Amino acid sequence: MDGARLLDLAIRTRLASLGPPLIADSFAGGGGASTGIEMALGRGPDIAINHTPKALALHAANHPETPHLTAKKEG
């Protein structure tokens, strides 16, 4: 699934359920922020985003349940 469709699916899922807000881990790498989010809120992020495929691969190894999106770095 391409990144735009994955993000759209995550947003629609949250809006349809009127559940908690969408949580995104931007610049996802090793997964420390995602672990902190999970410890603080009792649930991990809904999506992890980074412009580097290697960083997302590492995040996916540590947080396989999180959808991952590669985004282009502008500038």
C-alpha positions in Angstrom: 0.0 0.0 0.0 1.4 3.4 -0.9 2.1 6.0 1.8 -0.8 8.3 0.9 -3.3 5.5 1.0 -1.9 4.2 4.2 -2.2 7.6 5.9 -5.7 8.1 4.5 -6.7 4.7 5.9 -5.3 5.6 9.4 -7.1 8.9 9.4 -10.4 7.5 8.2 -10.2 4.7 10.8 -9.7 7.1 13.6 -12.4 9.5 12.4 -14.9 6.7 11.7 -14.6 5.4 15.2 -14.5 8.9 16.8 -11.9 7.4 19.1 -8.7 9.0 20.4 -6.7 11.4 18.2 -4.3 10.1 15.6 -0.8 9.8 17.0 2.1 10.0 14.6 5.8 9.3 15.4 7.5 11.7 13.0 11.2 11.1 12.3 10.7 7.6 13.5 14.0 5.7 14.0 14.9 3.3 16.8 11.5 3.6 18.3 12.3 5.4 21.6 9.7 8.0 21.1 7.1 5.4 20.2 8.0 3.4 23.4 7.6 6.6 25.4 4.2 7.4 23.8 3.0 3.9 24.6 4.3 4.1 28.2 2.6 7.5 28.7 -0.7 6.9 26.9 -1.1 3.2 27.1 -1.1 2.8 23.3 1.6 3.2 20.6 1.4 5.6 17.7 -1.0 5.0 14.9 1.6 5.7 12.2 5.4 6.1 12.0 6.9 8.5 9.5 10.5 9.0 8.3 12.3 10.0 5.0 15.0 7.3 5.5 13.9 3.7 4.7 16.7 2.3 6.9 15.4 4.2 9.9 11.9 3.0 9.2 13.2 -0.6 8.9 14.7 -0.3 12.4 11.5 1.2 13.8 9.5 -1.6 12.1 11.7 -4.2 13.8 11.1 -2.7 17.2 7.4 -1.8 16.6 6.0 -4.2 14.0 2.4 -3.4 14.9 2.8 0.2 13.7 2.1 1.1 10.1 5.1 2.8 8.5 5.2 5.6 5.9 8.2 6.9 4.0 7.9 10.6 3.4 10.1 12.8 1.1 12.3 15.3 2.9 11.8 18.8 1.4 14.6 21.3 1.1 
